[in-house]
Amino acid sequence: MEAVEKISITTKTLASGNCQVKFFVEDQQKPQYGYLLVTEPKPVGDIIEEIKNRLEQRRMEAMNLNPFFPVPPTSVDPDFYLFSA
């Protein structure tokens, strides 16, 4: 069964010209919030899709804890921060 999540966002233009996106993932089991730094103007749909992709990547990394087939650690993403609400 596929998880149904609602993502809401607010944006703020920074002095650098970049856009800070604050997002909320409304999930009954595990609500989360975070920030994404966007360096170029994008439509809201593209921003939400990027957030979904990065969330899925984080989930896959957390699930891949097999000691027989270690996965090299991924580099830290300084443009994406995720917190439990």
TAQUI-V820920 format. One record per backbone hydrogen bond with DSSP energy under -1.0 kcal/mol. NH is the residue of the N-H (numbers start at 1). CO is the residue of the C=O. If there is no record, write none. Layout:
<<NH/CO> <NH/CO>>
This chain:
<<6/26> <8/24> <10/22> <12/20> <14/18> <17/14> <19/38> <20/12> <21/36> <22/10> <23/34> <24/8> <25/32> <26/6> <27/25> <32/25> <33/83> <34/23> <35/81> <36/21> <37/79> <38/19> <47/43> <48/44> <49/45> <50/46> <51/47> <52/48> <53/49> <54/50> <55/51> <56/52> <57/53> <58/54> <59/55> <60/56> <61/57> <62/58> <63/59> <64/60> <65/63> <80/77> <81/35> <83/33> <85/31>>
